[in-house]
Amino acid sequence: MKNNAKIIYLGTPAFAVAPLKAMVEAGYNVIAVVTKPDAEVGRKRVLTPPPVKEYALSVGIPVYQYRSIRKEGAKDMQALAPDLMITCAFGQILSQEIIDIPTFGIYNLHGSLLPKYRGASPIQSAIIAGESVTGITVMKTDIGLDTGDVLLMKEVSIERETAGELFEKLSPVAADALLTALPQILNGTPCLTPQNGKDATLTKTFKKEQALICWNASAKEIDCFVRGFNPWPVAFSYCKGEVVKIYFGTPLEEPSFQEESSFHAIGEIVRADKTGVYVQTASGVYRIEKLQFVGGKPLTAAEAVNGRKIAVGDVFTAE
C-alpha cells in the first residue's frame, strides 16, 4: 500500500470512474465511495446504478448512496473518519459540516480551467462558447461553488469534439491530475493559489428547451452550439412544425456551390444531398450531417434526403 491515508471518493457518472480507478491501481487506500442513488434510464425506465458505483463494487469498495449528502450523509462520513475526500462530477453541494471532516480537506476535480466555467456544466459550456482550450483543475473545496484555492491545472485543446467526446478526453486527464496532486496533499505540502474571482463565469444545469438553435447566428457559432448539446439534450429546431434533432454538422463560411448573388432566408435549406443538409445562417452555411425526426432514429443526411423527409426550400424555424 503506497499510503495508508483513508480516502473517500465522491462521484457519479462515467467521467468520474477513471480517477477512482487510477487511485485504486496506484495503491491508495480508498475506504468508501459516495454516489447518487440508482436511477431509471431509457424509455423502459430500467433502474441502473451509477458507473462509479459499478466500478467500486467490482473492486470491493463499500458504496454509500444519498439523494442529499448534506441531509443524510454527515454522520456516516464522520464515522468513517477519512483523512481526505476527493470529489469528481458528484453533482451535489457539500455542507461546511462535511467539508470540515477530513484532516487534509476535500479536493475537487473540476472540468474547466477555473475560475472560468464554475458550476454544473463546464465542459458543455466551454464548447458552446467556442473555447479552443479547456482542462482539469484540482481545487481545494470551500463552501462556495467552485471558488476554492487551486492546486494545479492541466490544459487540453478543444478540437471539434462533441461534449460527450470531450468528457471522454478529459476523464483520463482528471485521473492523471489526481495522481499528480495526491502526494502533495498527503505530504501536507500543497501549493495553493487563490482564484481570481473577477474573471469567474458560472454555468448551470442545462434544460431541454435551451437546446433550441437560433439560426440567426454564424455557422461557426451554431456548430459549437450543436456539439455542446451532444449527447444531451441534443440541439433541435423546427421544420414544417415538427421537431428535428440535430446531432452533428460542419460550418462552411463560404460554400463553393453558392453564388454571391443568391439570397436565402435565415434557416432555409439551400442544398440537400448525400453529403449533407445545407442550412443558411446569418454568416455562412451549416451542413447538417446527422439528424433525427420525431418517432424515428438518428439518420445520416443521405438517409433523410432519400426518405424525402427534408428538401431544398424547407426552412428551419424557432417554433
C-alpha positions in Angstrom: 0.0 0.0 0.0 1.5 3.3 -1.1 -0.2 5.3 1.5 -2.4 4.4 4.5 -4.3 7.6 4.5 -8.1 6.9 4.4 -9.7 8.4 1.3 -13.4 8.7 0.4 -14.2 9.3 -3.2 -17.4 11.1 -4.3 -18.5 10.8 -7.9 -21.3 9.6 -10.1 -21.0 9.4 -14.0 -18.6 7.6 -16.3 -16.4 10.6 -16.3 -15.6 10.0 -12.6 -14.6 6.4 -13.0 -11.0 6.9 -14.4 -9.7 8.9 -11.4 -11.1 6.4 -8.9 -9.6 3.5 -10.9 -6.3 5.4 -11.0 -6.2 5.7 -7.2 -7.1 2.1 -6.7 -4.5 0.8 -9.1 -1.8 3.1 -7.6 -2.4 1.6 -4.2 -4.2 4.3 -2.4 -6.5 3.4 0.5 -10.0 4.2 -0.8 -12.2 3.2 2.1 -15.6 4.2 0.6 -17.3 5.7 -2.4 -20.2 8.1 -2.2 -22.6 8.5 -5.2 -26.1 9.3 -6.1 -28.9 6.7 -5.9 -29.6 4.3 -8.8 -31.7 6.0 -11.4 -34.2 4.9 -14.1 -32.6 5.1 -17.5 -34.0 4.9 -21.0 -37.5 4.5 -22.4 -38.1 1.4 -20.4 -37.0 3.2 -17.2 -34.6 0.4 -16.2 -33.2 1.0 -12.7 -29.4 1.5 -13.3 -26.6 2.1 -10.8 -24.2 5.0 -11.4 -21.0 4.0 -13.3 -18.9 4.9 -10.2 -20.9 2.5 -8.1 -20.5 -0.3 -10.6 -16.7 0.1 -10.6 -16.4 0.5 -6.8 -18.4 -2.7 -6.2 -16.3 -4.6 -8.8 -13.1 -3.9 -6.7 -14.8 -4.4 -3.3 -15.1 -0.8 -2.1 -18.2 0.0 0.1 -20.7 2.3 -1.6 -22.9 4.9 0.1 -25.7 6.5 -1.9 -27.6 9.6 -0.9 -30.2 11.9 -2.6 -28.6 14.6 -0.4 -25.3 14.0 1.4 -25.9 17.3 3.3 -29.1 15.9 4.9 -28.3 12.2 5.0 -24.6 11.5 5.0 -22.7 13.7 7.6 -22.9 11.1 10.4 -21.7 8.3 8.1 -18.8 10.4 6.9 -17.8 11.3 10.5 -17.9 7.7 11.5 -15.6 6.7 8.6 -13.1 9.4 9.8 -11.4 10.0 6.4 -8.1 11.7 6.1 -9.0 13.0 2.7 -12.1 13.3 0.4 -12.0 13.6 -3.4 -15.0 14.8 -5.4 -15.4 14.4 -9.2 -18.7 15.2 -11.0 -20.5 14.3 -7.8 -23.4 16.6 -8.6 -24.3 17.6 -5.0 -23.3 20.6 -2.9 -21.4 19.9 0.3 -22.1 21.5 3.7 -19.5 23.1 5.9 -20.1 20.2 8.3 -18.9 17.7 5.8 -16.0 19.9 4.5 -14.6 20.0 8.0 -14.5 16.2 8.4 -11.3 15.1 6.6 -7.9 16.0 8.1 -6.5 17.1 4.7 -9.7 18.6 3.5 -11.7 17.9 0.3 -10.3 18.4 -3.2 -12.4 18.6 -6.3 -11.5 17.6 -9.9 -13.3 20.2 -12.0 -13.8 20.1 -15.8 -12.6 23.5 -16.7 -9.7 25.9 -16.1 -11.0 27.8 -13.1 -12.2 30.4 -12.5 -13.9 30.2 -15.9 -16.9 27.9 -16.1 -17.6 27.2 -12.5 -20.7 25.2 -11.7 -22.7 22.3 -13.2 -21.9 22.3 -17.0 -18.3 23.4 -17.5 -17.4 21.0 -20.4 -20.5 21.7 -22.4 -20.3 25.5 -21.8 -16.7 25.7 -23.0 -17.7 24.1 -26.3 -20.8 26.3 -26.8 -18.7 29.4 -26.0 -16.2 28.5 -28.8 -13.3 28.0 -26.5 -10.1 26.4 -28.0 -8.7 25.2 -24.7 -10.2 23.7 -21.5 -8.8 21.3 -18.9 -9.0 19.9 -15.4 -8.5 21.9 -12.3 -7.7 20.3 -8.9 -9.2 22.7 -6.4 -9.5 22.6 -2.6 -13.2 22.7 -1.8 -14.7 25.5 0.3 -18.3 26.5 1.0 -18.6 28.4 -2.3 -19.4 27.0 -5.7 -16.0 26.0 -7.2 -14.4 29.0 -5.5 -11.7 27.2 -3.6 -7.9 27.6 -4.0 -6.3 25.9 -7.0 -3.6 23.2 -6.5 -2.9 22.5 -10.2 -4.4 22.6 -13.7 -3.9 20.5 -16.8 -4.8 22.1 -20.2 -6.5 20.2 -23.0 -7.2 21.5 -26.5 -10.7 21.5 -27.9 -10.8 20.3 -31.4 -14.2 19.6 -32.9 -15.4 17.2 -30.3 -18.9 16.9 -29.1 -19.5 17.3 -25.4 -19.6 13.6 -25.0 -16.3 13.1 -26.8 -14.7 15.9 -24.7 -15.9 14.2 -21.5 -14.1 11.0 -22.6 -11.0 13.0 -23.5 -10.9 14.8 -20.1 -11.6 11.8 -17.9 -8.1 10.3 -18.1 -6.6 13.8 -17.7 -8.5 14.1 -14.4 -7.0 10.8 -13.4 -3.5 12.0 -14.2 -4.1 15.3 -12.4 -5.3 13.5 -9.3 -2.2 11.2 -9.2 0.0 14.3 -9.5 -1.9 16.1 -6.7 -2.2 13.3 -4.1 1.4 13.2 -3.0 1.4 16.9 -2.4 -1.8 16.8 -0.5 -1.0 13.8 1.7 2.5 15.1 2.4 1.0 18.3 3.7 2.8 20.4 1.0 0.1 21.6 -1.4 0.9 24.9 -3.1 -2.5 26.6 -3.3 -3.3 29.7 -5.4 -6.5 31.7 -4.7 -8.8 32.1 -7.7 -9.2 35.5 -9.5 -12.9 36.0 -8.8 -13.3 38.9 -11.3 -12.6 36.5 -14.2 -15.1 33.9 -13.0 -18.0 32.6 -15.1 -20.8 30.4 -13.8 -22.6 27.6 -15.5 -25.9 25.9 -14.6 -27.5 22.6 -15.4 -29.0 22.8 -18.9 -32.7 22.3 -19.7 -34.0 20.8 -22.9 -35.6 24.0 -24.1 -32.2 25.7 -24.0 -31.0 23.5 -26.9 -33.2 25.3 -29.4 -31.0 26.5 -32.3 -31.0 30.2 -33.3 -30.2 30.2 -37.0 -29.6 34.0 -36.8 -26.1 33.2 -35.7 -23.0 32.3 -37.6 -22.4 28.8 -38.9 -19.4 28.5 -36.6 -21.4 29.5 -33.6 -24.2 27.1 -34.5 -21.6 24.3 -34.9 -20.3 25.0 -31.3 -23.9 25.0 -30.0 -24.7 21.7 -31.7 -21.6 20.0 -30.4 -22.0 21.3 -26.9 -25.5 19.8 -26.6 -24.5 16.4 -27.9 -25.2 13.8 -26.4 -27.7 15.6 -24.2 -30.2 17.2 -24.5 -29.3 17.4 -28.3 -29.8 20.6 -30.2 -33.1 21.0 -32.1 -35.1 23.1 -34.4 -38.5 23.0 -36.1 -39.2 22.2 -39.7 -42.7 22.2 -41.1 -43.9 22.4 -37.5 -42.1 19.3 -36.3 -39.1 19.0 -34.0 -35.9 17.9 -35.7 -32.9 17.0 -33.5 -29.5 17.9 -34.9 -26.5 15.9 -33.7 -23.6 17.0 -35.8 -22.5 19.0 -38.8 -19.8 21.3 -40.3 -19.7 25.1 -40.6 -19.0 26.4 -44.1 -18.1 30.1 -44.2 -18.0 30.4 -48.0 -19.7 27.4 -49.6 -18.3 26.8 -53.1 -21.7 26.0 -54.5 -23.3 29.3 -53.5 -23.4 32.2 -55.9 -22.6 35.6 -54.5 -25.8 37.0 -55.9 -28.0 34.3 -54.4 -30.3 35.2 -51.5 -31.7 32.8 -49.0 -33.8 33.2 -45.8 -32.1 32.5 -42.5 -32.8 28.8 -41.7 -33.6 27.9 -45.3 -32.2 24.6 -46.7 -30.2 25.7 -49.7 -28.9 22.3 -50.7 -29.7 18.7 -49.7 -27.9 15.7 -50.9 -25.9 12.7 -49.7 -23.1 15.0 -48.4 -25.4 16.9 -46.1 -28.4 19.2 -45.5 -27.1 22.7 -46.0 -28.8 25.5 -44.0 -28.4 29.2 -44.4 -27.2 31.1 -41.3 -26.5 34.7 -40.6 -22.9 34.1 -41.7 -22.1 31.1 -43.8 -23.9 27.8 -44.2 -24.2 25.0 -41.7 -24.0 21.5 -43.2 -26.1 19.0 -41.1 -24.7 15.5 -41.2 -26.7 13.7 -38.6 -30.3 14.4 -37.6 -33.4 12.8 -36.2 -37.2 13.3 -36.8 -39.9 12.7 -34.2 -40.5 9.0 -33.7 -37.5 7.9 -35.7 -33.9 7.0 -35.2 -30.9 9.3 -35.9 -30.3 9.5 -39.7 -27.4 10.5 -41.9 -28.1 13.3 -44.3 -28.3 10.9 -47.2 -30.9 8.8 -45.4 -33.0 11.9 -44.6 -32.9 13.2 -48.2 -33.6 9.8 -49.7 -36.5 9.3 -47.4 -37.9 12.7 -48.6 -38.2 13.9 -45.1 -36.5 17.1 -45.9 -35.8 19.1 -49.1 -34.3 22.3 -50.6 -36.6 25.2 -49.8 -37.7 23.9 -46.4 -37.0 26.3 -43.6 -35.8 25.6 -40.0 -37.7 27.9 -37.5 -37.9 28.6 -33.8 -41.3 27.0 -33.5 
